[in-house]
Amino acid sequence: MRKQNLLPPLGLLTAATVWGIVWYPYRLLEEAGISGSLASLITYLIALVPVLLLCGRDFLRQREQRGWLVLVALATGWTNLAYVLAVIHGEVMRVLLLFYLAPLWTVFFARLILGERVNQFGYLVMGLSLAGAYVMLARNGGLPLPTNFAEWMGLSAGVAFALANVLSRKMREVATGVRSLWVFLGVVGIAAFPVGFEGGALTAVAGLDSAHWLILIGVGLLLVLATFAVQYGLAHTPASQAIVILLSELVIAAIASRLLAHEVMDAREWLGGALIVAASLFSGRIHQETKT
């Protein structure tokens, strides 16, 4: 019984660990001449193979809510591509913290798509998120907006992630494997678009050695593991507990970015990050029913 209780949080921790370190192999691939878009396309094509084998039959049988599933695919496709581009070209922790503004956007999407009204925690999440973004982004009296490509990508990834989560909640009756398959198809489709405009993609792939192919295959398999682990964990863990475990991604990423990329956050970034993390901690209670 205790082992069964440990599996859901272990799944969430596994996913958080993968997401906290996966930026590094993508950077190695970028250095080898494989762009973020092309690396995303290849790794998710690799990941698509076992997912098709596991869930292909259920996918073909799923005929309801195809329109919503396409939207999930597009949202998650952009989430993953934008995230990869952001962590390749930007500072890992700044990108991740901008991504973790997702609970703020979730409030708006949940109201628009699900008709949910926020409780007191929703307003708290909104306030803390906006305060954290302002502290991190406002410089010299200017507007609190991202200042470079990587930061815009990180922010947009969080917006798309929030949309995908709300859409997934709308389709709870759809099997996890089917939703996961749509996720991978979405990333492949979105990533293929910019790759089509990149020159020399085939040449770059042909020039890869066995070590880089091992990285690509390893990342693809890790993505499959993380996707199913987080789906299982979220399905069997209360939201307020799940968000705490998933936030370990920030700790893992902070340690990894310091050791592997020698990136260090300043005091202003730590303060803004703390506010955003606090908002995420409260986000698990936004949709809990309040007693009257």
Order of alpha helices (4+ residues) and beta strands (2+ residues): alpha-alpha-alpha-alpha-alpha-alpha-alpha-alpha-alpha-alpha-alpha-alpha-alpha-alpha
